Amino acid sequence: MAMTKISLATVQAGTVAEEDYLSEKGELLISKGVTISERHLEMLARRNIFDVFVKPSSEHDEIQHIMAKELIKLDDLDLDDVVPKASAQEAMGIKPGKDGLEQLNSSALTADLDKKLLERRSPDRPFGQSIELKATLMAPTERTDTYKTEMLTQYEDSLREVIYILNAIADRSLTDGRVVRVLSERIVRIFVSDRNILLALSRVKHSGFEYLYTHSLNVCLLSINIASCAGYNENQVVEIGMGALVHDVGMLLVPEEIRTKQGKLSESEWYEVQKHPILGLHLLERIKSLPESVPYVAYQVHERGNAKGYPKQRNSVLIHRFAKLVQVADIYEAMSSPRPHREPVIPYRAMESLIKMTRTGLISEEFVKAFLGYASLFPVGSFVQLSTGRIARVISSHKESFAKPVVSVLTDSRAKLLPKHEVYQIDLYTNKDVQIAKALSADFLQGVELMDGF
């Protein structure tokens, strides 16, 4: 049966989709009954989609659609799936502030996850063949300029997909988790073909509106590296990547003025932030084909091993290992990114902070060591000053010593940039004559592109 084409130029934000809006190939873009937002239209435009298609409906189709429509509940509280994100908490019946957090913490959904975790019904330890055995360590001489450009393009494409996925989950228009898996699988394939390239790409930073999305993507890239070094198999790494991609989706139901506030949050605002893991759980609940491990990451990524995290102050024994792993990536990425209320922390200092956190039981020592195994104490992609006075970029870790990575020397002894064909590499573990004298900020060396040295 032929589909009817609708130009998006004729669709106004704020209108409700009267039918399922499909791509020309039949891919579901916007579900029937969803209020179309500016973000919907913007994301479709970014994908170069300017027309949508609808299938002719019959009375029988309409009845079937109503009968098949999922009922979403927060225990006995109904969630209207056409309510815009800004008023979603109100529509869910969630109280403001501390009362709302307590209400969410006592929900049946969290109780069910807690019970399963206590009974260890969600396997979270490595088994089978580690994906690390498949990962290739590509040398700088193998990476052409065309290849580097392609990797940057893939990152930007992935970021557009993350924006679409998270907004669609928050708008309750995404019901199939396979789109999250496909993106995670694609990133894992990049990792397998070039182990260090994800660490390089994770240095892309955005602030303001785009922070949540770049943060989610970068946490995914870092988590895949950590999981691989920790011995997980390929499917487990894909699942961990999926959890990392959606770990903060509940933040989209937190008022934007709180998410982007410059300065310290008030007590009531802090309670709103603490709600977001469980708000994310209730958004993910209705999505089909998500592995059972994914909700645990969203639920527990902000817990801490010493029971000082949120939303339920669980200790290490009661935190899913996938969540413990993503915690490390989440903290590092957040610290090394610019925020409205502070400048980014130097990558070395962020890594140093992770190590200190393990000593107080905040986060997993096992997964911080796994991160060090691939990123080094001076994280891949960061700048360092050598004992020779030259500035170098860290391009690979050395498993024999976290503090002696492989670097690409980018300047002469007076900090003047070398021509690209004169850039050279030094393995600081085998070359005893050169040492790292000082860690530098991410923006220390001007005129250097993201992939220079790799």
Secondary structure, DSSP 8 states (H G I E B T S, - for coil): ---EEEEGGG--TT-B-SS-EE-TT--EEE-TT-B--HHHHHHHHHTT--EEEE----HHHHHHHHHH----EETTEE--TTS-GGGHHHHHT--SHHHHHHHHHTSHHHHHHHHHHHTT-S--S--SS-GGGT-----GGG--HHHHHHHHHHHHHHHHHHHHHHHHHHTT---BTHHHHHHHHHHHHHHHH-TTHHHHHTT----GGGHHHHHHHHHHHHHHHHHHHTT--HHHHHHHHHHHHHTTGGGGGS-HHHHT-SS---HHHHHHHHTHHHHHHHHHTT-BT--THHHHHHHHTT--TBS-SSSS--BGGGS-HHHHHHHHHHHHHHHTS-BTTB----HHHHHHHHHHHHHTTSS-HHHHHHHHHHHTTTTTT-EEEETTS-EEEEEEEETTEEEEEEEEE-B-TTS-B--GGG-EEEETTT-TT--EEEE--TTSSTT--TTTT-
